[in-house]
Amino acid sequence: MSDEPQPLQPHYGWHDSQWQHMVDLHEKQRLPHAVLFAGPEGVGKLRFAKALAYSLLCEQATLATACGKCKSCHLNESSHPDLKLIEPEEGARQIKVDQVRGVVDFIAQTSHAGGYKITIIAPAEAMNINAANAILKNLEEPTENSLLILISDAPGTLMPTIRSRCQQLYFPVPQQEQVLPWLTSATANPALAQQLLDEAGGKPILALDYLNSGALQKYQDMEQQLLEALNQRMQPLTLADKWKDHALLDILHWLQNKLAQLIRAEQAGAELSEAWQPWLVTPAVNLFGLLDEVQALAAKVQRGANPNRQLVVEDLLLKCCATLKR
């Protein structure tokens, strides 16, 4: 194996416009002290954030792809003295206040390379209320040459005072023609790539996660069972019992994806399997209301809420069947 340094992973090609936006801000010396990268899960926001961080920290001093050769590029997010990545600790759903308090000390330190001190928090909605209040202090009193990157799948669940102090950049679900070749290359199977992308609602990183985790069959079974309930061949309460072994967050995230698919099909004519066509008569406003409820519940569970799982699933399935009446 060659000892030649390898370039760090760049952002995904379907984020070229977002990348150019950040380049423009940097070149005009208008890069804010805090940014919120918002958009659905599974589209590559975290990789974009890391690519941006390493480009800003690269000793080549250019906001192109990080060189992968300098000392800074040889360090990772756990060892780089000017980069801090905060995620829920192993086995936890929440980002705790002690983790965020460490950001204050980190930012207060002088940069080792004389440049940026960069903190990435992912997902931002995983911060509990104390952690969110602690990060708010950083946003209110920014330090020179510090950059805070918040990554969120559900920005509407963040404190308004946090959102208002960040410049937001949106990462939508990419067009299928942008990502299908990439996923086909990753799977070496065009039919499987299409199947994964359909199940993941067009979200390429989520689709690859489905492949690597072996979750594709589980979600296909859930879809078929939900369709049986919508077609009144199964009672919603019976379905809730069938899903008793599925993690609540898995169910919530899957329902978010499915509702988002229906909304895109309803509003933008996105492709949808024939089995779902009869439910496209549902007003989008009703779908948005249900999606908001599922997202808010997922955010609460992410922060550590522990509702009665069976009652929550039963209630959501009853609402799904009521909302998606033909």
Sine and cosine of phi, psi and omega as CSV:
sin_phi,cos_phi,sin_psi,cos_psi,sin_omega,cos_omega
0.00,0.00,0.70,-0.72,-0.03,-1.00
-0.95,0.32,0.58,-0.81,0.07,-1.00
-1.00,0.04,0.02,1.00,-0.02,-1.00
-0.88,0.47,0.78,-0.63,0.01,-1.00
-0.84,0.54,0.62,-0.78,-0.01,-1.00
-0.98,-0.21,0.67,-0.74,0.04,-1.00
-0.86,0.51,0.60,-0.80,0.06,-1.00
-0.94,0.35,0.38,-0.93,-0.03,-1.00
-0.91,0.41,0.79,-0.61,0.06,-1.00
-0.98,0.18,0.04,-1.00,0.12,-0.99
-0.92,0.40,0.32,-0.95,0.05,-1.00
-0.95,0.31,0.52,-0.85,-0.07,-1.00
-0.87,0.50,-0.47,0.88,-0.01,-1.00
-0.97,0.25,0.02,1.00,0.08,-1.00
-0.93,-0.36,0.39,0.92,-0.03,-1.00
-0.87,0.50,-0.63,0.78,-0.04,-1.00
-0.93,0.37,-0.63,0.77,0.05,-1.00
-0.91,0.41,-0.62,0.78,0.01,-1.00
-0.90,0.44,-0.70,0.71,-0.01,-1.00
-0.89,0.46,-0.57,0.82,0.05,-1.00
-0.88,0.48,-0.70,0.71,0.00,-1.00
-0.93,0.37,-0.61,0.79,0.06,-1.00
-0.87,0.50,-0.71,0.71,-0.01,-1.00
-0.88,0.48,-0.69,0.72,0.02,-1.00
-0.88,0.48,-0.68,0.74,-0.02,-1.00
-0.91,0.42,-0.70,0.71,-0.02,-1.00
-0.90,0.43,-0.52,0.85,0.01,-1.00
-1.00,0.00,0.10,0.99,-0.02,-1.00
0.84,0.54,0.64,0.77,0.01,-1.00
-0.87,-0.49,0.32,0.95,0.02,-1.00
-0.91,0.42,0.83,-0.55,-0.05,-1.00
-0.95,0.31,0.17,-0.99,0.03,-1.00
-0.99,0.11,-0.24,0.97,0.00,-1.00
-0.55,-0.84,0.73,-0.68,0.05,-1.00
-0.77,-0.64,0.51,-0.86,0.06,-1.00
-0.88,-0.47,0.92,-0.38,0.06,-1.00
-1.00,-0.03,0.96,-0.29,-0.13,-0.99
-0.91,-0.42,0.50,-0.86,0.04,-1.00
0.44,-0.90,0.12,-0.99,-0.05,-1.00
-0.89,0.45,0.38,-0.92,0.05,-1.00
-0.91,0.41,0.40,-0.92,0.17,-0.99
0.98,0.20,0.37,0.93,0.03,-1.00
-0.92,-0.39,-0.07,1.00,0.09,-1.00
0.97,-0.24,0.39,0.92,-0.04,-1.00
-0.90,0.43,-0.64,0.77,-0.04,-1.00
-0.92,0.40,-0.67,0.74,0.04,-1.00
-0.89,0.46,-0.63,0.78,0.06,-1.00
-0.86,0.50,-0.71,0.70,-0.02,-1.00
-0.89,0.46,-0.68,0.74,0.01,-1.00
-0.92,0.40,-0.66,0.75,0.02,-1.00
-0.88,0.47,-0.66,0.75,0.04,-1.00
-0.90,0.44,-0.71,0.70,-0.03,-1.00
-0.87,0.50,-0.73,0.68,-0.05,-1.00
-0.94,0.35,-0.51,0.86,0.07,-1.00
-0.93,0.37,-0.63,0.78,0.04,-1.00
-0.94,0.34,-0.52,0.86,-0.05,-1.00
-1.00,-0.01,-0.22,0.97,-0.04,-1.00
-0.87,0.49,0.67,-0.74,-0.04,-1.00
-0.95,0.31,-0.14,0.99,0.05,-1.00
-0.97,0.23,-0.17,0.99,0.12,-0.99
0.84,0.54,0.69,0.72,0.08,-1.00
-0.63,-0.78,0.62,-0.79,0.00,-1.00
-1.00,-0.02,0.80,0.59,0.22,-0.98
-0.97,-0.24,-0.36,-0.93,0.08,-1.00
-0.93,0.37,0.69,-0.72,0.02,-1.00
-0.81,0.58,0.60,-0.80,-0.15,-0.99
-0.92,0.38,-0.49,0.87,-0.03,-1.00
0.98,0.21,0.06,1.00,-0.08,-1.00
-0.89,-0.45,-0.50,0.86,-0.08,-1.00
-0.97,0.26,0.17,-0.98,-0.03,-1.00
-0.86,0.51,-0.65,0.76,-0.02,-1.00
-0.88,0.48,-0.67,0.74,-0.04,-1.00
-0.94,0.35,-0.35,0.94,0.00,-1.00
-0.99,0.17,-0.17,0.99,0.02,-1.00
-1.00,-0.07,0.50,-0.87,0.07,-1.00
-0.95,-0.30,-0.02,-1.00,-0.13,-0.99
-0.92,0.39,-0.28,0.96,0.04,-1.00
-1.00,0.01,-0.26,0.96,-0.05,-1.00
-0.85,-0.52,-0.20,0.98,-0.04,-1.00
-0.95,0.31,0.82,-0.57,-0.07,-1.00
-0.94,0.34,-0.26,0.96,-0.03,-1.00
-0.92,-0.39,0.20,0.98,-0.01,-1.00
-0.71,-0.70,0.76,-0.65,0.00,-1.00
-0.77,-0.64,0.83,-0.56,0.05,-1.00
-0.95,-0.31,0.84,-0.55,-0.02,-1.00
-0.91,-0.42,0.87,-0.50,0.05,-1.00
-0.72,-0.69,0.24,-0.97,0.11,-0.99
-0.84,0.55,0.66,-0.75,0.03,-1.00
-0.91,0.41,0.37,-0.93,-0.06,-1.00
-0.81,0.58,0.77,-0.63,0.00,-1.00
0.99,0.11,-0.02,1.00,-0.02,-1.00
-0.92,-0.40,0.40,-0.92,0.07,-1.00
-0.98,-0.19,-0.40,0.92,-0.11,-0.99
-0.99,-0.13,0.45,-0.89,0.30,-0.95
-0.99,-0.11,0.85,-0.52,-0.17,-0.99
-1.00,-0.06,0.29,-0.96,-0.10,-1.00
-0.89,0.46,-0.57,0.82,0.00,-1.00
-0.89,0.45,-0.57,0.82,0.04,-1.00
-0.91,0.42,-0.66,0.75,-0.04,-1.00
-0.96,0.28,-0.58,0.81,0.04,-1.00
-0.87,0.50,-0.51,0.86,0.05,-1.00
-0.89,0.45,-0.42,0.91,0.02,-1.00
-0.90,0.43,-0.63,0.78,-0.01,-1.00
-0.85,0.53,-0.75,0.66,0.01,-1.00
-0.91,0.41,-0.63,0.77,-0.03,-1.00
-0.89,0.46,-0.73,0.68,-0.04,-1.00
-0.93,0.35,-0.52,0.86,-0.02,-1.00
-0.94,0.35,-0.35,0.94,0.00,-1.00
-0.97,0.25,0.49,-0.87,0.05,-1.00
-0.95,0.32,0.67,-0.75,0.03,-1.00
-0.87,0.49,0.69,-0.73,-0.01,-1.00
-0.92,0.39,-0.51,0.86,-0.04,-1.00
-0.98,-0.22,0.05,1.00,-0.01,-1.00
0.98,0.21,0.26,0.97,-0.01,-1.00
-0.87,-0.49,-0.75,-0.66,-0.08,-1.00
-0.98,0.21,0.46,-0.89,0.30,-0.95
-0.92,-0.40,0.87,-0.49,-0.17,-0.99
-0.86,-0.50,0.76,-0.65,0.07,-1.00
-0.87,-0.49,0.75,-0.66,0.08,-1.00
-0.91,-0.42,0.79,-0.61,0.07,-1.00
-0.89,-0.46,0.86,-0.51,-0.08,-1.00
-0.57,-0.82,0.81,-0.59,-0.18,0.98
-1.00,0.09,0.57,-0.82,-0.07,-1.00
-0.89,0.46,-0.52,0.86,-0.03,-1.00
-0.95,0.33,-0.16,0.99,0.05,-1.00
-0.98,0.18,-0.18,0.98,0.04,-1.00
-0.91,0.41,0.76,-0.64,0.11,-0.99
-0.96,0.29,0.07,-1.00,-0.15,-0.99
-0.88,0.47,-0.60,0.80,0.01,-1.00
-0.93,0.36,-0.63,0.77,0.04,-1.00
-0.91,0.41,-0.65,0.76,0.01,-1.00
-0.89,0.45,-0.65,0.76,0.03,-1.00
-0.92,0.39,-0.57,0.82,0.01,-1.00
-0.93,0.38,-0.65,0.76,-0.01,-1.00
-0.95,0.32,-0.46,0.89,0.03,-1.00
-0.88,0.48,-0.57,0.82,0.03,-1.00
-0.89,0.46,-0.64,0.77,0.06,-1.00
-0.89,0.46,-0.63,0.77,-0.02,-1.00
-0.94,0.35,-0.55,0.84,-0.02,-1.00
-0.97,0.22,-0.46,0.89,-0.03,-1.00
-0.78,-0.62,0.93,0.36,-0.07,-1.00
-0.92,0.40,0.53,-0.85,0.04,-1.00
-0.99,-0.13,0.59,-0.81,0.00,-1.00
-0.86,0.51,0.65,-0.76,0.02,-1.00
0.89,0.46,0.48,0.88,0.13,-0.99
-0.92,-0.38,0.56,-0.83,0.03,-1.00
-0.73,-0.68,0.83,-0.55,0.07,-1.00
-0.95,-0.30,0.84,-0.54,0.01,-1.00
-0.92,-0.39,0.91,-0.41,0.09,-1.00
-0.99,-0.16,0.71,-0.70,0.02,-1.00
-0.90,-0.44,0.79,-0.61,-0.08,-1.00
-0.63,-0.78,0.73,-0.68,0.14,-0.99
-1.00,0.09,-0.32,0.95,-0.06,-1.00
-0.64,-0.77,0.95,0.31,-0.09,-1.00
-0.88,0.48,-0.44,0.90,0.01,-1.00
-0.91,0.42,-0.28,0.96,0.01,-1.00
-1.00,0.00,-0.11,0.99,0.04,-1.00
-0.98,0.20,0.40,-0.92,0.05,-1.00
-0.86,0.52,0.73,-0.69,0.02,-1.00
-0.83,0.56,-0.55,0.83,0.00,-1.00
-0.93,0.38,-0.46,0.89,0.08,-1.00
-0.97,0.26,-0.74,0.68,-0.02,-1.00
-0.87,0.49,-0.64,0.77,-0.09,-1.00
-0.93,0.36,-0.33,0.94,-0.03,-1.00
-0.99,-0.14,0.10,0.99,0.03,-1.00
-0.88,-0.47,0.58,-0.81,0.19,-0.98
-0.99,0.11,0.81,-0.59,-0.11,-0.99
-0.99,-0.10,0.63,-0.78,0.10,-1.00
-0.77,-0.64,0.82,-0.58,-0.12,-0.99
-0.99,-0.12,0.64,-0.77,0.02,-1.00
-0.86,-0.51,1.00,-0.10,-0.05,-1.00
-0.98,0.20,0.14,-0.99,0.17,-0.99
-0.90,0.43,0.82,-0.57,-0.07,-1.00
-0.95,0.31,0.31,-0.95,0.08,-1.00
-0.91,0.42,0.59,-0.81,-0.07,-1.00
-0.85,0.53,-0.62,0.79,-0.03,-1.00
-0.92,0.39,-0.32,0.95,0.03,-1.00
-0.98,0.20,-0.49,0.87,-0.16,-0.99
-0.91,-0.41,-0.37,0.93,-0.07,-1.00
-0.88,0.48,-0.67,0.74,0.06,-1.00
-0.87,0.49,-0.63,0.78,0.03,-1.00
-0.89,0.46,-0.71,0.70,-0.03,-1.00
-0.94,0.33,-0.57,0.82,0.06,-1.00
-0.89,0.45,-0.65,0.76,0.05,-1.00
-0.90,0.44,-0.61,0.79,-0.03,-1.00
-0.95,0.31,-0.51,0.86,-0.06,-1.00
-0.99,-0.17,-0.33,0.94,-0.08,-1.00
0.85,0.53,0.46,0.89,-0.03,-1.00
-0.48,-0.88,0.99,-0.15,-0.07,-1.00
-0.83,0.55,-0.65,0.76,-0.02,-1.00
-0.91,0.40,-0.67,0.74,0.02,-1.00
-0.91,0.40,-0.64,0.77,0.01,-1.00
-0.86,0.51,-0.69,0.72,0.01,-1.00
-0.90,0.43,-0.66,0.75,0.00,-1.00
-0.89,0.46,-0.71,0.71,0.01,-1.00
-0.90,0.44,-0.69,0.73,-0.03,-1.00
-0.91,0.41,-0.63,0.78,0.04,-1.00
-0.89,0.45,-0.70,0.71,-0.05,-1.00
-0.92,0.38,-0.53,0.85,-0.03,-1.00
-1.00,0.02,0.15,0.99,0.05,-1.00
0.92,0.40,0.51,0.86,0.05,-1.00
1.00,0.09,0.07,1.00,-0.05,-1.00
-1.00,-0.04,0.95,-0.32,-0.19,-0.98
-0.91,0.41,-0.66,0.75,-0.03,-1.00
-0.94,0.33,-0.60,0.80,0.08,-1.00
-0.90,0.44,-0.64,0.77,0.03,-1.00
-0.87,0.49,-0.68,0.73,0.02,-1.00
-0.92,0.38,-0.58,0.81,0.07,-1.00
-0.88,0.47,-0.65,0.76,0.04,-1.00
-0.86,0.51,-0.66,0.75,0.00,-1.00
-0.91,0.40,-0.76,0.65,-0.09,-1.00
-0.93,0.37,-0.49,0.87,-0.02,-1.00
-1.00,-0.04,-0.15,0.99,-0.05,-1.00
0.95,0.32,0.37,0.93,-0.10,-0.99
-1.00,0.06,-0.12,0.99,-0.10,-1.00
-0.83,0.55,-0.74,0.67,-0.05,-1.00
-0.89,0.45,-0.63,0.77,0.01,-1.00
-0.87,0.50,-0.71,0.70,-0.05,-1.00
-0.95,0.31,-0.52,0.85,0.08,-1.00
-0.91,0.41,-0.64,0.77,0.05,-1.00
-0.90,0.43,-0.66,0.75,0.02,-1.00
-0.89,0.46,-0.65,0.76,0.02,-1.00
-0.89,0.45,-0.71,0.71,0.00,-1.00
-0.89,0.46,-0.64,0.77,-0.01,-1.00
-0.93,0.36,-0.62,0.79,0.05,-1.00
-0.91,0.42,-0.64,0.77,0.05,-1.00
-0.89,0.46,-0.60,0.80,0.05,-1.00
-0.89,0.45,-0.64,0.77,0.03,-1.00
-0.92,0.39,-0.66,0.75,0.02,-1.00
-0.91,0.42,-0.56,0.83,0.02,-1.00
-1.00,0.07,0.15,0.99,0.06,-1.00
0.88,0.47,0.50,0.87,0.11,-0.99
-0.99,-0.15,-0.05,1.00,0.06,-1.00
-0.48,-0.88,0.65,-0.76,0.03,-1.00
-0.97,0.26,0.61,-0.79,0.03,-1.00
-0.82,0.58,-0.60,0.80,-0.01,-1.00
-0.93,0.36,-0.55,0.84,0.08,-1.00
-0.91,0.41,-0.65,0.76,0.02,-1.00
-0.90,0.43,-0.66,0.75,0.03,-1.00
-0.85,0.53,-0.61,0.79,0.02,-1.00
-0.93,0.36,-0.59,0.81,0.04,-1.00
-0.90,0.43,-0.47,0.88,-0.03,-1.00
-1.00,-0.07,0.23,0.97,-0.13,-0.99
-0.90,0.44,-0.39,0.92,-0.01,-1.00
-1.00,-0.04,-0.05,1.00,0.02,-1.00
-1.00,0.07,0.67,-0.74,0.05,-1.00
-0.87,0.49,0.63,-0.78,-0.05,-1.00
-0.85,0.52,-0.68,0.73,0.00,-1.00
-0.90,0.44,-0.59,0.81,0.06,-1.00
-0.88,0.48,-0.69,0.72,0.01,-1.00
-0.90,0.45,-0.71,0.71,-0.03,-1.00
-0.90,0.44,-0.70,0.72,0.01,-1.00
-0.91,0.41,-0.62,0.78,0.03,-1.00
-0.91,0.41,-0.68,0.73,0.04,-1.00
-0.89,0.45,-0.61,0.79,0.08,-1.00
-0.85,0.53,-0.74,0.68,0.00,-1.00
-0.88,0.48,-0.69,0.73,-0.06,-1.00
-0.93,0.36,-0.66,0.75,0.03,-1.00
-0.92,0.40,-0.63,0.77,0.04,-1.00
-0.90,0.44,-0.62,0.79,0.07,-1.00
-0.87,0.50,-0.72,0.70,-0.02,-1.00
-0.90,0.44,-0.64,0.77,0.00,-1.00
-0.90,0.43,-0.69,0.72,0.01,-1.00
-0.90,0.44,-0.62,0.79,0.02,-1.00
-0.93,0.37,-0.62,0.78,-0.02,-1.00
-0.93,0.36,-0.66,0.75,-0.13,-0.99
-1.00,-0.09,-0.57,0.82,-0.13,-0.99
-0.88,-0.47,0.09,1.00,0.03,-1.00
0.94,0.34,0.41,0.91,0.02,-1.00
-0.89,0.45,0.49,-0.87,-0.04,-1.00
-0.92,0.40,0.59,-0.81,-0.01,-1.00
-0.57,-0.82,0.57,-0.82,-0.03,-1.00
-0.88,0.48,0.44,-0.90,-0.07,-1.00
-0.85,0.53,-0.53,0.85,-0.04,-1.00
-0.89,0.46,-0.43,0.90,-0.04,-1.00
-1.00,-0.07,-0.16,0.99,-0.08,-1.00
-0.81,0.58,-0.66,0.75,-0.03,-1.00
-0.86,0.50,-0.33,0.94,-0.08,-1.00
-0.99,-0.13,0.15,0.99,0.04,-1.00
-0.98,0.22,-0.05,1.00,0.05,-1.00
-0.99,0.16,-0.16,0.99,-0.01,-1.00
-0.93,0.37,0.80,-0.61,0.03,-1.00
-0.84,0.55,0.70,-0.72,-0.04,-1.00
-0.86,0.50,-0.54,0.84,-0.02,-1.00
-0.87,0.49,-0.58,0.82,0.04,-1.00
-0.93,0.36,-0.63,0.78,0.02,-1.00
-0.91,0.40,-0.65,0.76,0.02,-1.00
-0.88,0.48,-0.66,0.75,0.01,-1.00
-0.88,0.47,-0.69,0.73,0.02,-1.00
-0.93,0.37,-0.65,0.76,0.04,-1.00
-0.88,0.47,-0.69,0.72,0.03,-1.00
-0.85,0.53,-0.65,0.76,-0.01,-1.00
-0.91,0.41,-0.68,0.73,0.00,-1.00
-0.91,0.42,-0.68,0.73,0.01,-1.00
-0.89,0.45,-0.68,0.73,0.01,-1.00
-0.90,0.44,-0.65,0.76,0.01,-1.00
-0.92,0.40,-0.67,0.75,0.03,-1.00
-0.87,0.49,-0.65,0.76,0.00,-1.00
-0.90,0.43,-0.64,0.76,0.02,-1.00
-0.90,0.43,-0.69,0.72,0.02,-1.00
-0.90,0.43,-0.64,0.77,0.03,-1.00
-0.86,0.51,-0.58,0.82,-0.02,-1.00
-0.99,0.14,-0.06,1.00,0.07,-1.00
0.90,-0.44,-0.01,1.00,0.05,-1.00
-0.89,0.46,0.54,-0.84,-0.06,-1.00
-0.75,-0.66,0.94,0.34,-0.03,-1.00
-0.95,0.31,0.21,-0.98,0.09,-1.00
-0.91,0.42,0.96,-0.29,-0.16,-0.99
-0.85,0.53,-0.74,0.68,-0.07,-1.00
-0.89,0.45,-0.68,0.73,0.00,-1.00
-0.91,0.41,-0.62,0.79,0.01,-1.00
-0.89,0.45,-0.74,0.67,-0.03,-1.00
-0.91,0.42,-0.68,0.74,0.02,-1.00
-0.87,0.49,-0.71,0.70,-0.02,-1.00
-0.89,0.46,-0.69,0.72,-0.02,-1.00
-0.91,0.42,-0.66,0.75,-0.01,-1.00
-0.93,0.36,-0.61,0.80,0.09,-1.00
-0.88,0.47,-0.67,0.75,0.00,-1.00
-0.93,0.37,-0.63,0.78,0.05,-1.00
-0.85,0.52,-0.74,0.67,-0.04,-1.00
-0.92,0.39,-0.57,0.82,0.02,-1.00
-0.95,0.30,-0.65,0.76,-0.03,-1.00
-0.94,0.34,-0.61,0.79,-0.09,-1.00
-1.00,-0.08,0.50,0.87,0.09,-1.00
-0.89,0.45,0.62,-0.78,0.05,-1.00
-1.00,0.04,0.00,0.00,0.00,0.00
